[in-house]
């Protein structure tokens, strides 16, 4: 079965950086698009970033709010997709989820302090 396990969250000061890995299993990783979503307290889950399948050349796409601060990448040999987040603000405080189609991981908490 499909399993997604995120890690790398934590407490960071505003202006800082974090890198979130998501390790996937149960499917041929390179053949699928992978995405990151986030959900802040009291808000709906929102799209953060996506990495296309091998058929798309692993094209990348981002939510409007990212504004060049985040980068999604993947290592197909390790079945891992990463979210590099720079210049973090308190607005980035949320639980970050890895996603493939209808499956989400358990999430990893990111808290940005000012």
Secondary structure, 3 states (H helix, E strand, C coil): CCEEEECCCEEEECCCCEEEEEEEECCCHHHCCEEEEEECCCCCCEEEEEECCHHHCCCEEECHHHCCCEEEEEEHHHCEEEEEECCCCHHHCEEEEEEECCEECCCEEEEEEC
